Amino acid sequence: MITVEEVYGEDSWFTYFMRGNEVVHVSQLEGARKVGSISLVNRSLVLWEVPENEITNGYYVNYNPKPRLFRFTRPNILVRDLSFDLMISKTLTPSPLVQLRPRLFGIERTSLFTFRRVAPLEEEIKSSVQKLRLRLPVVNTIEAEIDAMLRPIPQERVRVLNSYSEEIYSQWVLTKVIEAIIEMGGRLIDSFVLNVDSKIVEILYHPNPGVDIHVLVSDKREYVNINNIQNYKDKEVLQIDTGVRTVGKVGITVSFEGNAQFVLTPRNVEGIKKFKEEVRNEIRKKL
């Protein structure tokens, strides 16, 4: 048996082995068993025993906080146990962050399917950000999937995939809100700040479960942030909650005074038109 050590928590190190086109976490190997756990400061050392014939070429994955890959080969590994002092050894050579095929645990299948339905929005978001000159860090969907799927705990894969799906979709909806305001004569004077008929329209974007986008109309710029949004309820005309409602189906709820609901996708041109008109209608009430 070969002993494999992993580090969970701060500056995590996980171990994956190659199986054809897949990478397989140590816990998924035939005959692998967890034999111990040692608590450290802000992290824990987890010990596995693995049959020697299950050891192949593979990768160490270091999260700090994003993943880094380090390739290892079977002959080098069999010289000694896969121990933490080897992981942090200066002899490790970083490997390019390539798109691997991690073996599924099972429960992350639905979240991965939905993420891949949302991921193509990245190119449209990039195009809009460039055209509108927005200061918006666009989610890199390849890196996002790697980040989620190289986590060794299936519940963590689900959480991270869902979080990225929400963020990507809310970014796409945000660009539609800005387009809607420009189409009613708005002029961008800063990222997420527009001038419309001598009024200032500020858009507060905060990707999170629940309300993602707040739209405020006032006589002057208020420099609102998420921590003081409650002080500007009299100026807020629109709250937009975006989210993945069902498998493969993304939906957006526009709520405040109108509480209109839309299911928006790039192909739903008529739905996008109606959504934009709803945005403009709410803003006009304050102009």
Phi, psi and omega in degrees: 000145177252135177271129178242128178253140174230155179242125180248142180111221182292133181055060185287150173228124180237159186237128179234147179240149180280135172224092186064238179270000183257156164249137189238127178294150183307326181292342183266357181286147177296124177085357179288142177214142177283127185244357179177165177211131182240124180282132176238180178289118178065012178194176179220149178260121182251131184251133177236148168248132185229135175303139184301325182287353176271349183281126177226183170302155180188201184224140159272139175243119180252122176258117180200066353270341180273160184286142169234143182254142173228118184278140171228160180244152186302314182303321180293324183291322185287349175296327183205174179290158176280083187252163187297326180295332174287322181300320184267006180297145179289352180282349179291136180252123179300145177249148178304145181283081184269161180277104180268175177242085178295140176292136181284147169279327177132309187287344181273359186300314182295316180295323179292319178300314180294318178303317182289339173285329182274328188307323180300346178294344183305315184294321178293321178298313179303315181298316181293319180298319179292315182295318183270354180058049180273144172271084184221114177288109184282137180295127173277108190290331177293312179294326180296317179294319177299314180305316182286314193277349175267010174277136188275356179253119186301324179295327177291322177301315180299313183299313184290319177300314180297320180296316178294320179300315178299316184293316180299313182294319180293327176295319179296316179297321178304316179296327178291325177296314180296317177300319181299320181288321177297322181292344176260015177101005180291150179231124179291126176248351175192169176301121177070016176230126182230153174257124180226114177050050179068005174257158177253126176252118179250136179246122179256118182250125183214089184296121179189163174300132184104213183293123181261326190230129175244137178239124181239146177235129181209175181281335180218164181292132185258348182052053183283143170230170188298336182283339180239018182301329181297337181281356186235027182298332180288341180258348183281127181252343187205136169240134182237124178251117179251153178178162176273112186272318181220173184302122175070003183237113181264139182225154178230135175250121175265118183228146168169264176271326187271324183053038177282148180238140182224148167250113187247132169220159180304330181279343182273072186299318181295321178296321178296319178300315181294320178298313180299321179294323176297318177301312182295321180299318180292322180291320182300333180297340181254357182277000000 
